[in-house]
Amino acid sequence: MRRHLIALLIALPTTPLAAQAPPAALPAATAADIAALAEKLAASIKPGQALLAQPLLGFGPYRAVMEYRQAGAPAAVHYTQAEIFQVVAGAGQLVTGGTLDGPRTANAPSATETASGISGGSSRRLAVGDMVVVPAGVPHWIPSVEGRLVLISTKVPMP
C-alpha cells in the first residue's frame, strides 16, 4: 500500500494547481449575438443586393460567417475547405455536386472557384434549423431563396 501511495505522489504534477495558467477563453457567439448580427445585416443589405456577409467568430484557421441572402448568388467550390451551413432564418434551395457551369472565377488565396451555376447536382430545400456539410471539392450553389435566407457558414480547413 505504501509503495502505491509513493508511486501516486511521484506521478502527480509538481507544479501547484494555483500556478498553472487558466485556459484561454474560446470564441463563442450567444443566441443574442446571432440574432443581433442577423438584424444588423437585415438593416444593412441594399435592395437588389443578393448577399451580405459578416464574420461571426473565428479561431485559428476556423471561421464562422453569417450570410444574409435575399436572392440567389454564384455557385462555388472550395478545394481546401469543407463548409458547414446552419440555417438561422428563412428558406432557400441548395444544389450540391455536379460541375460548375458558366464562366469561372478563381480566388487563389482561398483555393475557391466560382461560377454562375451548376450543371447536374442534387437540389434540396433548406429551412430554419437545417444543417448541411459540404465536403471540400464539392460544388455548391444557393440559386434561390424564399424571401430571405440567413445562415451561418463555417469553413473547416482540410489537411
C-alpha positions in Angstrom: 0.0 0.0 0.0 2.8 2.4 0.9 4.5 1.7 -2.4 1.3 2.6 -4.3 1.0 5.9 -2.4 4.6 6.8 -3.1 4.1 6.0 -6.8 1.0 8.1 -6.9 2.7 11.1 -5.3 5.6 10.8 -7.8 3.1 10.7 -10.7 1.3 13.9 -9.6 2.3 17.1 -11.3 5.0 19.0 -9.4 3.5 22.4 -10.3 0.9 23.6 -7.8 -2.6 24.0 -9.4 -2.8 27.7 -8.5 0.4 28.3 -10.5 -0.9 26.8 -13.7 -2.2 29.2 -16.3 -6.0 29.1 -16.8 -7.2 28.0 -20.3 -7.7 30.8 -22.8 -11.3 31.9 -23.5 -12.6 30.3 -26.6 -14.6 32.3 -29.1 -18.3 31.9 -28.7 -21.5 33.5 -30.0 -24.6 33.5 -27.9 -28.1 33.3 -29.3 -28.5 37.0 -28.6 -25.2 37.7 -30.6 -26.5 35.7 -33.6 -29.9 37.5 -33.5 -28.3 40.9 -33.2 -26.0 40.2 -36.2 -28.9 39.0 -38.3 -30.8 42.2 -37.5 -27.8 44.3 -38.4 -27.4 42.6 -41.7 -31.1 42.9 -42.5 -30.9 46.6 -41.9 -27.6 47.0 -43.9 -28.4 44.9 -47.1 -29.3 47.1 -50.1 -32.2 46.5 -52.4 -31.1 44.2 -55.3 -28.1 43.0 -53.3 -28.1 39.2 -53.3 -25.9 38.6 -50.3 -24.3 40.4 -47.4 -21.9 38.5 -45.1 -20.1 39.4 -41.9 -17.7 37.4 -39.7 -19.3 36.0 -36.6 -16.3 34.4 -34.9 -13.0 32.7 -35.6 -10.3 30.7 -34.0 -7.1 30.0 -35.9 -8.0 28.7 -39.4 -11.7 28.2 -38.5 -14.1 31.0 -39.5 -17.8 31.3 -39.0 -19.6 33.9 -41.1 -23.2 35.0 -41.1 -24.7 35.3 -44.5 -27.9 37.2 -45.2 -29.3 36.3 -48.6 -32.2 37.9 -50.3 -31.6 36.3 -53.8 -29.6 33.6 -55.4 -25.8 34.0 -55.6 -23.0 32.4 -57.7 -22.0 28.8 -57.2 -18.7 27.9 -55.6 -16.3 25.1 -54.9 -13.7 25.3 -52.1 -10.8 22.9 -52.8 -9.1 23.1 -49.4 -12.0 23.7 -47.1 -15.2 21.9 -46.2 -18.2 24.3 -45.5 -20.9 23.8 -42.9 -24.2 25.6 -43.3 -26.6 26.1 -40.4 -29.9 27.9 -41.3 -30.8 30.6 -38.8 -33.9 32.1 -40.6 -35.8 31.9 -43.8 -35.5 29.2 -46.5 -34.0 28.5 -49.9 -32.7 25.9 -52.3 -29.2 24.4 -52.1 -27.7 22.5 -55.0 -24.6 20.3 -54.3 -22.5 18.1 -56.6 -22.4 18.3 -60.4 -20.0 20.7 -62.1 -19.6 24.4 -62.1 -21.4 25.9 -65.1 -20.5 29.1 -67.0 -17.5 31.4 -66.7 -15.3 30.7 -63.7 -13.5 33.0 -61.4 -10.6 31.6 -59.4 -9.6 33.0 -56.0 -6.1 31.7 -55.5 -5.5 32.6 -51.8 -8.6 30.6 -50.6 -8.5 28.0 -53.4 -12.1 28.8 -54.3 -13.6 28.8 -57.7 -17.0 30.4 -58.5 -19.3 30.3 -61.5 -22.8 31.4 -62.5 -24.4 28.0 -61.6 -24.1 24.2 -61.5 -24.9 21.5 -64.1 -26.2 18.4 -62.5 -26.1 18.0 -58.8 -28.8 17.4 -56.2 -31.2 20.0 -55.0 -32.7 20.2 -51.5 -34.7 22.8 -49.6 -33.1 24.5 -46.7 -35.1 25.8 -43.7 -34.6 27.0 -40.2 -32.7 24.6 -38.1 -31.2 22.6 -41.0 -27.5 21.9 -41.1 -25.5 20.7 -44.1 -21.9 19.7 -44.5 -20.4 20.3 -48.0 -17.0 18.5 -48.3 -14.0 20.1 -49.8 -14.1 19.9 -53.6 -17.9 19.6 -53.9 -19.6 22.4 -55.9 -22.5 24.1 -54.1 -24.9 26.8 -55.0 -27.9 28.6 -53.5 -29.8 29.6 -56.7 -32.9 30.9 -54.9 -34.3 32.0 -51.6 -37.8 32.3 -50.2 -37.8 35.9 -49.2 -34.6 35.7 -47.2 -32.1 33.0 -46.1 -29.9 33.7 -43.1 -27.3 31.1 -42.3 -24.0 30.6 -40.6 -21.3 29.3 -42.8 -18.3 27.7 -41.1 -15.2 26.9 -43.2 -13.1 23.9 -42.0 -9.6 23.5 -43.5 -8.8 20.1 -44.8 -5.4 18.5 -44.4 
